[in-house]
Amino acid sequence: MADKLLRALAFDKQIRVYVVDATQMVAEAQQRHKTWHTATAALGRTLVATTLLAGTLKGDDRITVEILGDGPIGHIVADGNASGDIRGYVANPEVALALNADGKLDVAAAVGLPGTLVIRKYIGDSEPFSGQVPLISGELAEDFTYYMALSEQTPSSIGLSVLVDTDETVKVAGGFMIQVMPGATEETIATLENRLAKLGRFSDLLDKGLTLEMLLGELVGEDQYEILTETAVRFYCDCSKERFAKSLMSVGRQELEAMIHEDHGAEVVCHFCNEHYQFNEAELQALID
């Protein structure tokens, strides 16, 4: 089943809810970057969070997320748009740490504190909006929740889950973002808090085969939500050989000539999707000409 993002309202429009199944997206990221299990969980959670935040955008708006921690994984970068096209990478994909005290993948240790979460939004033709907060846990869900409260003044609850199988493949990945709208009653907020406390791991619910509609019911109650939109989401990178050719032209004639005479060609690798592009001597000469 294809990955998708649901946007919904709940409790008579007092609550906004986003729920995403990103299993195939995170699986493709794992395959492209050959990440080890702890790195897979960290990158996967970042991709899920980026998908949820991109779900708040419209039209051609875009978002870029950077996680700059002090751990062995290095930085994580992801970006996405309102159409559900998401991509991302991690600086060091070969991180596989021992499980934490709770028996879960130790994303916090891989990301490392101190650190910073930076989010940039590109809305229409206006100047990019940029917000950043210190990482408070490194588990990422709490960090994105903290960002929403501090930088965007939107009380939110965010859940991010990636379940990695014993063979390093991604079993399930997904998450949710619940936002409290102005005017929400204390009763509604208390009901939500109680439901979230009993929810358990989101990935376990996905692994049981629950649909996103069922998961919405688990989050807010079966008769409490109204689905507004459904968007297909995917790992997608818009890189191309033509685009990298323009980048190569910017390095200058001397550099290109050195690539021809010393290396007899060039290879360019896209950070975001790990696609490799080869340029032979004739193609490099054509760029010089």
CORNOR-V654464 format. One record per run of one state. SS is the DSSP state (H for helix, E for strand, - for the rest). FROM is the first residue (numbers start at 0). LEN is the number of residues. If there is no record, write none. Layout:
ss->SS from->FROM len->LEN
ss->SS from->FROM len->LEN
This chain:
ss->- from->0 len->3
ss->E from->3 len->7
ss->- from->10 len->4
ss->E from->14 len->7
ss->- from->21 len->1
ss->H from->22 len->11
ss->- from->33 len->3
ss->H from->36 len->18
ss->- from->54 len->7
ss->E from->61 len->7
ss->- from->68 len->6
ss->E from->74 len->7
ss->- from->81 len->3
ss->E from->84 len->6
ss->- from->90 len->16
ss->H from->106 len->5
ss->- from->111 len->4
ss->E from->115 len->7
ss->- from->122 len->6
ss->E from->128 len->6
ss->- from->134 len->6
ss->H from->140 len->11
ss->- from->151 len->4
ss->E from->155 len->9
ss->- from->164 len->5
ss->E from->169 len->11
ss->- from->180 len->5
ss->H from->185 len->12
ss->- from->197 len->4
ss->H from->201 len->6
ss->- from->207 len->4
ss->H from->211 len->9
ss->- from->220 len->4
ss->E from->224 len->8
ss->- from->232 len->1
ss->E from->233 len->2
ss->- from->235 len->5
ss->H from->240 len->9
ss->- from->249 len->3
ss->H from->252 len->11
ss->- from->263 len->2
ss->E from->265 len->4
ss->- from->269 len->6
ss->E from->275 len->4
ss->- from->279 len->1
ss->H from->280 len->8
ss->- from->288 len->1
